[in-house]
């Protein structure tokens, strides 16, 4: 009974330490990659233009609203 508890605690400790080490290594790798290969600045987004899809959505909303009111 006691040996099973010890094996459980040791196993959970090993898994916890491995996952903690994995988080630390992944974080440091991310910082290292961003240091040597920084992200390029993205250009400003172009002005939003209304498309035919916007008009179709407006028509569908108006149709549903008209249908539910009658």
Secondary structure in CASP SS format (residue, H / E / C, confidence):
PFRMAT SS
TARGET T0000
AUTHOR 0000-0000-0000
METHOD secondary structure of the structure
MODEL  1
X C 1.00
X H 1.00
X H 1.00
X H 1.00
X H 1.00
X H 1.00
X H 1.00
X H 1.00
X H 1.00
X H 1.00
X H 1.00
X H 1.00
X H 1.00
X H 1.00
X H 1.00
X H 1.00
X H 1.00
X H 1.00
X H 1.00
X H 1.00
X H 1.00
X H 1.00
X H 1.00
X H 1.00
X H 1.00
X H 1.00
X H 1.00
X H 1.00
X H 1.00
X H 1.00
X H 1.00
X H 1.00
X H 1.00
X H 1.00
X H 1.00
X H 1.00
X C 1.00
X C 1.00
X C 1.00
X C 1.00
X C 1.00
X C 1.00
X C 1.00
X C 1.00
X C 1.00
X C 1.00
X C 1.00
X C 1.00
X C 1.00
X C 1.00
X C 1.00
X H 1.00
X H 1.00
X H 1.00
X H 1.00
X H 1.00
X H 1.00
X H 1.00
X H 1.00
X H 1.00
X H 1.00
X H 1.00
X H 1.00
X H 1.00
X H 1.00
X H 1.00
X H 1.00
X H 1.00
X H 1.00
X C 1.00
END
